[in-house]
Amino acid sequence: MLMFRCNHQQCRLRRKMTGAGDGSTTSDLRQAATAFCLTTGETLAEASASGLLVLVFLRHFGCTFTRQILGKLEELEDFAQRHDARLVLVHMLKSGGEIRYLGGHGDIARIADPRCDLYRAFGLGKGGPLQLFGPRVWWLGFVSIFKGCGVGHLAGNALQMPGTFLFRDNEIIAAQRAHSAADLPDLPKLFEAVAHTDESP
């Protein structure tokens, strides 16, 4: 079970029990949404009540795949806005530590989660050897570096897996939990999944 606590300086989430389960429950998710704040000052629950959110949970900032995502922030933000959604980045540094990595995109809303509690609430756990260092990851990492994304120093938990979610009214509408460290947000497929759900009888 998770225990959440929020103060006026920064919304924080604390775990009542030690144990790193990767599963999530509806109650955990709703408590987390109330406890965590965006850089705009809203809680995640308040922001999701105002409209659809695209939550992009990042790996550490030195990861070449994270750097690849950061290089496409304008594209991701434009796509989200065209679908009446708001892009929000979730990262593992203390609030403010991410600014140096964002370039000219400091206006994008963000959530700081150094303890990875929000990651866990969304069902994102730590990766295993194949997920982090498998042949596909090495190959796509080489391609990413070749394209100029490069690598940087470790800034966050190197084992944490990423993911992308559509989130509204404290509920996950669609999810892309990464199967490997190389998996990147695919917003067209994410929104397509919602469209198919809406069309179902």
N, C-alpha and C positions, 0 to 999 in steps of 0.2 A: 504494500500500500504506500502511496506517496502523500507527503504532507507539503502544502504550499503556503508561503507567507509572502506578503507584499508590503514594502514600505514606501515612503514618499520619494526616496532618492532613486531607487531602482527596484523593479519587481524581481523577486528572487523565488526560486523553487527549491525546497529542501526535501530530501528523502527521509522518511521515518525509519526505514529499514535499510541496511546495507545489502547488497545483492543487486546484480546488474542485469535483471531480466530485460529482454528486448521487447516483450509483449506490451500492449497497451489496452486500456479499457476505456469505455465511454466516460466514466467518472474521472479517471486520471486525466483524460484529454480536456474535459471541461474545467477541471481545477487548474490545469496548466494554462489554459487560455485566459483564465482570470488572473493568474499570477504573473505572467510574463508581459512586459511592456515593449511597444515599438519605440523607436527613437522619436516618434511624433508625440509621445506621451500617452497614447491610448493603450489600453490592455489589448491583448490579442482577441479577447472575447468582444470588446467594444468595436474593434476594427472589423471583425468578421460579421458583426451585426449590421454594419454600415454598408457592406457590399462584399462581393466575391474577392478572395485573396488568392494569389499564387505564391505559395510558400516554397522557397528554394533553400533547402538545407545543404550547406556547403561542407566539403571536407576541409582539411587545414589549408591555410592560405599559401603554403609553399608547394602544394600539390599542383602538378602541371594541368590536371583536369579542372581544378578550381580556377586556375589562371585562365584556362580556356573559357570557362563560364563568364568570368569577369570581363573578358574581352568581347563578350557578346551581350553585355547588360543592356545596351541601348536596344538591340534587337528583341531581347526578351521583354523589356518594358513596353516597347511599342506593340508587340503581339498581345500582351496582357491588356493594354489599354483598348485595343481594337475589339476586345471581347468583354469590355466593361468590367475588367478586373484590375486589381492593384498588385504589383510585384512587391514582395517582402523577402529579404534575405535573412537567413538564420545562420549565425556563425558561432565559433567556439572561443572567441577572445573576450576579454572584458570590454564593456561598453566604451567605445572610442578608439580601441586598439585596431579596429578594422579600417579606419579612415585612410590610412596610408596605402592600402591595397585597392581602393576603389577608384582611383584616378579622379575623373571629373564627374563621378556618379554618386557623390555624397548625399544627393537629395533623395535617393531611393531609401525607403523605410527599411529598418533593420531590427533584429532582435539578437541580443547578446545572450549566449548560453554556455558559459565556460564549463559548467558541470555536466553538460550534455543531457540535462534532465528533460528538456523539451524534445530533444531527439528521441529519447526513450518513450516519451508520452505518445509520439507519432509512430512508434514501432520501428525506429531505426537503431540498430545495434552496432556492435563492433564487427569488423570483417575478419574472415579467416584467411589462411595463406593463399588459397586460389583466388579469392575475391580481391585481395590486395596485391598479390604478386604473380598471378597466373599468366600464362603465355599471352592471352588476349590483352591483359592489362599492360604487359611489357611492350607489346607491339603498338597498341594505341598510344601509349605514353611516348614511344619513340616518334610516332607520327606527330603528336602534339608538340613535342620539343622541336622537331624539324620545321614545323610551321611557325615557330617563333614564340611559343607560349613559355618555354623554358621551365625551370624549377627554381624554387626558393628555399629559404630556411624553414624549418618546421615551425608553424604558428597555429597550434591547435592539436587535438589528439589525432595522431597518425593512423589509428585503427578505426576511427569513426567512419561509418558509411553514410553516404548522402541520400537525398531523396527530394522529390517534388510533389506538392499536393495542391489541390484546389480545396479551399476551406471557406465555409460560409456558415454563419449562425452556430458556431462551435462544433461543426460537423465536417468530417472529411467527405468531400463530394467525389473526388477522384484522387488516386494515388499512384506514384511511380517510385517505389522503393528500389534503390539500386541493387542489382545483383552482383555488380563488381564496381571497383573504384573508378573504372573508366566510364561508367554510365552517366550520361549527361541529360539535363532536362529536355524533354521532347514535348513542348507545349501543344503542337498540333494534335498529337495522339492523346494528350491529356484531356483536351477540350472535346475531342472526337468521342472519347469514352463517355463523357457527360451527355453529348448529343444522342448517342445510341441508347443510353439509359432513359432519356426523356421520351424517345420514340417508342420504347417498349410498351406493349399493351398492359 
